[in-house]
Amino acid sequence: MIGRAWLWAAQKPAVERIVRNSALTRPVVDRFVAGSDAEAAIQVIKELNGRGIGGILDLLGEGVTDPTGADEAAASYLRLVKRIDETRVDTTVSVKLTQLGLAIDKGACIDHLRRLCAEAQVAGTAIEVDMEQSSYVDDTLDVFSTLVADFPDLRLAVQACLRRTPIDLERLAHLKPRIRLVKGAYAEPREIALQRRAEIDAQFRFLTGWLFRHGTHPAIATHDHHLISHARLVAERLQVPDDAWEVQMLYGIRRDLQAALARRGVKVRVYVPFGSAWYPYLMRRIAERPANLWFFLRALAGR
Ligand SMILES: Cc1cc2nc3c(=O)[nH]c(=O)nc-3n(C[C@H](O)[C@H](O)[C@H](O)COP(=O)(O)OP(=O)(O)OC[C@H]3O[C@@H](n4cnc5c(N)ncnc54)[C@H](O)[C@@H]3O)c2cc1C
């Protein structure tokens, strides 16, 4: 509830202005964001790789409302893929479709993503598509379904909180899709999304089982150790080898668990966001945990 109220308040331009202009919030930004440019983020990926952990690079940005902005984002992503090729780091690349203009021109967005997938294939990496607010789910599924036949490595995030997700996955079952399963980071109404933690966790468990049975190389993206233990049990029961699924976590969260899992032979990838458009991403991370919110408000007040 506190988180939903915070996400609502965070959309107000006045709140954004205060947060962006305050140097006091910098330590909180630095906890969750790997740096302002690709080189800083690649350095973080190198460190992760050195500890046996893979990366997922994310150039921050979303909700682009003009074609030039989408073109620029696509060009930046292509440069990023080139750097991955040059540096040979073990990382995938994650992208939000509204950053590639989904909200203004779906055809152009598909073209951008197609080119990106093709370049990623050449560079030996893969593209992951984030899932955004529920109003974009239909279009996101459409784009994914259009491209996945040509690019079978393409991965799609789905949200366990959405009531529709089991049906969406059934519709994709014939593709044996590569899915990243997340709880869901957006405030959604109860008609659309489960609200209680216990219900979301139950659906997450159900979908974990579904993905191990019907998907390809499932990515269980959570810091919730109960859900990770559940995934490990399912993998064991279905005799899925360690290299045929993975756990994904976010930069700056549960580093201890990331390291412990990697040591035990679980494949781990860490989502490493970078860039200057950090505001909405940071607000979602703060909303996820009341303790973050109080810490952040104290930082903002300079205390
Ligand atoms: C790799 C990855 C990719 C994601 N991609 C998407 C996406 O495409 N679309 C989408 O809607 N959501 C995405 N998410 C976010 C996700 O939906 C959740 O909002 C987020 O992961 C928090 O939920 P949780 O599963 O970790 O469980 P929670 O129950 O929220 O957290 C479990 C534990 O993790 C720790 N923790 C969790 N969040 C925080 C935090 N912000 N700060 C400090 N500690 C924390 C705490 O110890 C907490 O007790 C992604 C998450 C990950 C890990």
The ligand as an SDF file (V2000), in Angstrom:
LIG
                    3D

 53 58  0  0  0  0  0  0  0  0999 V2000
   16.4520   -9.4720  -13.0840 C   0  0  0  0  0  0  0  0  0  0  0  0
   15.1430   -8.7990  -12.8220 C   0  0  0  0  0  0  0  0  0  0  0  0
   14.4360   -8.2520  -13.8680 C   0  0  0  0  0  0  0  0  0  0  0  0
   13.1950   -7.6480  -13.6390 C   0  0  0  0  0  0  0  0  0  0  0  0
   12.4430   -7.2230  -14.7080 N   0  0  0  0  0  0  0  0  0  0  0  0
   11.1980   -6.7710  -14.4980 C   0  0  0  0  0  0  0  0  0  0  0  0
   10.3290   -6.4770  -15.5800 C   0  0  0  0  0  0  0  0  0  0  0  0
   10.6720   -6.6320  -16.7520 O   0  0  0  0  0  0  0  0  0  0  0  0
    9.0870   -6.0140  -15.2880 N   0  0  0  0  0  0  0  0  0  0  0  0
    8.6490   -5.8490  -14.0030 C   0  0  0  0  0  0  0  0  0  0  0  0
    7.5060   -5.4680  -13.7940 O   0  0  0  0  0  0  0  0  0  0  0  0
    9.4660   -6.1140  -12.9620 N   0  0  0  0  0  0  0  0  0  0  0  0
   10.7130   -6.5720  -13.1640 C   0  0  0  0  0  0  0  0  0  0  0  0
   11.5070   -6.8690  -12.0870 N   0  0  0  0  0  0  0  0  0  0  0  0
   11.1170   -6.4300  -10.7260 C   0  0  0  0  0  0  0  0  0  0  0  0
   10.2070   -7.4310  -10.0380 C   0  0  0  0  0  0  0  0  0  0  0  0
    8.9300   -7.3970  -10.6550 O   0  0  0  0  0  0  0  0  0  0  0  0
   10.0450   -7.1030   -8.5450 C   0  0  0  0  0  0  0  0  0  0  0  0
    9.4470   -5.8430   -8.4080 O   0  0  0  0  0  0  0  0  0  0  0  0
   11.3480   -7.0840   -7.7720 C   0  0  0  0  0  0  0  0  0  0  0  0
   12.1840   -8.1290   -8.1650 O   0  0  0  0  0  0  0  0  0  0  0  0
   11.0880   -7.2430   -6.2540 C   0  0  0  0  0  0  0  0  0  0  0  0
   10.4360   -8.4410   -6.0050 O   0  0  0  0  0  0  0  0  0  0  0  0
   11.1390   -9.7780   -5.4510 P   0  0  0  0  0  0  0  0  0  0  0  0
   10.7290  -10.8800   -6.3570 O   0  0  0  0  0  0  0  0  0  0  0  0
   12.5730   -9.6000   -5.2920 O   0  0  0  0  0  0  0  0  0  0  0  0
   10.4080  -10.0890   -4.0940 O   0  0  0  0  0  0  0  0  0  0  0  0
   10.2030   -9.2200   -2.7900 P   0  0  0  0  0  0  0  0  0  0  0  0
    9.3050  -10.0330   -1.9410 O   0  0  0  0  0  0  0  0  0  0  0  0
    9.8010   -7.8350   -3.1230 O   0  0  0  0  0  0  0  0  0  0  0  0
   11.6280   -9.1580   -2.1420 O   0  0  0  0  0  0  0  0  0  0  0  0
   12.2840  -10.2680   -1.5540 C   0  0  0  0  0  0  0  0  0  0  0  0
   13.4970   -9.7650   -0.7910 C   0  0  0  0  0  0  0  0  0  0  0  0
   14.4280   -9.1720   -1.6870 O   0  0  0  0  0  0  0  0  0  0  0  0
   14.9680   -7.9790   -1.1740 C   0  0  0  0  0  0  0  0  0  0  0  0
   14.5010   -6.8430   -2.0100 N   0  0  0  0  0  0  0  0  0  0  0  0
   13.5660   -6.8870   -3.0080 C   0  0  0  0  0  0  0  0  0  0  0  0
   13.4360   -5.6790   -3.5950 N   0  0  0  0  0  0  0  0  0  0  0  0
   14.2970   -4.8630   -2.9350 C   0  0  0  0  0  0  0  0  0  0  0  0
   14.6250   -3.4860   -3.0800 C   0  0  0  0  0  0  0  0  0  0  0  0
   14.0620   -2.7220   -4.0070 N   0  0  0  0  0  0  0  0  0  0  0  0
   15.5430   -2.9670   -2.2520 N   0  0  0  0  0  0  0  0  0  0  0  0
   16.1490   -3.7280   -1.3140 C   0  0  0  0  0  0  0  0  0  0  0  0
   15.8810   -5.0550   -1.1390 N   0  0  0  0  0  0  0  0  0  0  0  0
   14.9660   -5.6030   -1.9310 C   0  0  0  0  0  0  0  0  0  0  0  0
   14.4740   -7.8750    0.2260 C   0  0  0  0  0  0  0  0  0  0  0  0
   15.4110   -8.5420    1.0390 O   0  0  0  0  0  0  0  0  0  0  0  0
   13.1620   -8.6200    0.1950 C   0  0  0  0  0  0  0  0  0  0  0  0
   12.7950   -9.1520    1.4460 O   0  0  0  0  0  0  0  0  0  0  0  0
   12.7150   -7.5280  -12.3070 C   0  0  0  0  0  0  0  0  0  0  0  0
   13.4220   -8.0910  -11.2530 C   0  0  0  0  0  0  0  0  0  0  0  0
   14.6130   -8.7380  -11.4940 C   0  0  0  0  0  0  0  0  0  0  0  0
   15.3050   -9.3760  -10.3360 C   0  0  0  0  0  0  0  0  0  0  0  0
  1  2  1  0
  2  3  1  0
  2 52  2  0
  3  4  2  0
  4  5  1  0
  4 50  1  0
  5  6  2  0
  6  7  1  0
  6 13  1  0
  7  8  2  0
  7  9  1  0
  9 10  1  0
 10 11  2  0
 10 12  1  0
 12 13  2  0
 13 14  1  0
 14 15  1  0
 14 50  1  0
 15 16  1  0
 16 17  1  0
 16 18  1  0
 18 19  1  0
 18 20  1  0
 20 21  1  0
 20 22  1  0
 22 23  1  0
 23 24  1  0
 24 25  2  0
 24 26  1  0
 24 27  1  0
 27 28  1  0
 28 29  2  0
 28 30  1  0
 28 31  1  0
 31 32  1  0
 32 33  1  0
 33 34  1  0
 33 48  1  0
 34 35  1  0
 35 36  1  0
 35 46  1  0
 36 37  1  0
 36 45  1  0
 37 38  2  0
 38 39  1  0
 39 40  1  0
 39 45  2  0
 40 41  1  0
 40 42  2  0
 42 43  1  0
 43 44  2  0
 44 45  1  0
 46 47  1  0
 46 48  1  0
 48 49  1  0
 50 51  2  0
 51 52  1  0
 52 53  1  0
M  END
$$$$
